Amino acid sequence: MLHGSLKHDFSGRKIKKKVIHGDRFNKYEAPAFAEKKPDTGPFRRDAGVVYKSADSTGSGVCTAPEKKEYTGTLIKGIATMHKSNAVPVINQQEATDIANMRRN
């Protein structure tokens, strides 16, 4: 367990007090006291203004994007080479090679 003092640093040396000298101590002058003015009404700048809601029956409505589907004939399928690395398979030989690599 460590015991310490606020007057000594971690190596045991005494810490000097920091003394504020002369002008630096007397430089700041507090501002004069001013009373708060009473509230004159609502603080809102746009009081009385009504904003319309967004129009949900128009061109601003978001729709789901069309599903992307491969329609070509070159790629036969997708294989997983390492962890979640998806690799396109072009022919039977590639599929066999990828399957052998996963087992090694």
C-alpha positions in Angstrom: 0.0 0.0 0.0 1.3 3.4 -0.9 1.1 6.3 1.5 1.6 9.8 0.3 1.4 13.5 1.1 0.2 16.5 -0.8 3.3 18.4 0.3 5.8 15.8 -1.2 6.1 14.4 -4.7 6.3 10.6 -5.5 10.1 10.6 -4.9 9.9 12.1 -1.5 11.0 15.7 -2.3 9.1 18.6 -0.8 6.9 20.5 -3.3 7.4 24.2 -3.4 4.3 26.4 -2.9 3.3 28.4 -5.9 3.0 32.0 -4.9 1.3 34.6 -7.0 3.3 37.8 -7.1 2.3 41.4 -7.6 0.3 42.5 -10.7 -0.8 39.0 -11.6 -2.8 38.7 -8.5 -4.5 42.1 -8.7 -5.0 42.2 -12.4 -8.6 40.9 -12.6 -11.5 43.2 -11.7 -15.0 41.7 -11.4 -17.6 43.4 -13.6 -20.2 45.6 -12.0 -23.4 44.1 -10.9 -26.4 44.6 -13.2 -29.9 43.6 -12.3 -31.8 41.2 -14.5 -34.5 42.7 -16.6 -38.0 41.1 -16.2 -39.2 38.8 -19.0 -41.2 40.6 -21.7 -42.9 37.5 -23.2 -42.0 34.3 -25.0 -38.4 34.0 -26.0 -39.2 32.1 -29.2 -38.3 34.0 -32.3 -41.0 32.2 -34.4 -43.9 32.5 -32.0 -47.2 32.2 -33.9 -45.6 30.6 -37.1 -47.0 27.2 -38.0 -44.8 24.9 -40.1 -46.5 22.2 -42.3 -45.6 18.6 -41.9 -43.9 16.7 -44.7 -46.1 15.5 -47.5 -46.1 11.7 -47.3 -48.0 11.1 -50.6 -45.7 12.3 -53.2 -42.3 12.0 -54.8 -40.5 12.3 -51.4 -41.6 8.8 -50.2 -38.7 6.3 -50.1 -39.3 2.9 -51.7 -37.2 -0.3 -51.4 -34.6 -0.6 -54.0 -34.9 -3.4 -56.6 -33.2 -6.7 -55.7 -29.9 -7.1 -57.6 -29.6 -10.5 -59.2 -26.9 -11.9 -61.4 -28.4 -13.1 -64.8 -25.2 -14.0 -66.6 -23.7 -17.4 -67.4 -20.0 -17.0 -66.5 -20.2 -17.4 -62.7 -21.6 -20.8 -61.5 -21.7 -19.9 -57.8 -20.1 -18.4 -54.7 -17.7 -20.1 -52.4 -16.2 -19.2 -49.0 -12.5 -19.3 -49.1 -11.4 -18.0 -45.7 -13.7 -17.0 -42.9 -16.4 -14.9 -44.6 -14.5 -14.1 -47.8 -16.9 -14.8 -50.6 -15.3 -15.8 -53.9 -17.0 -16.3 -57.3 -16.7 -19.8 -58.8 -16.4 -20.0 -62.5 -16.0 -23.7 -63.2 -15.9 -27.1 -61.4 -12.1 -27.1 -61.1 -12.1 -23.9 -59.1 -14.8 -25.2 -56.8 -12.7 -28.3 -56.1 -9.6 -26.2 -55.5 -11.4 -23.9 -53.0 -12.8 -26.9 -51.2 -9.3 -28.4 -50.9 -7.8 -25.1 -49.6 -10.4 -24.9 -46.8 -9.5 -28.3 -45.5 -5.8 -27.6 -45.3 
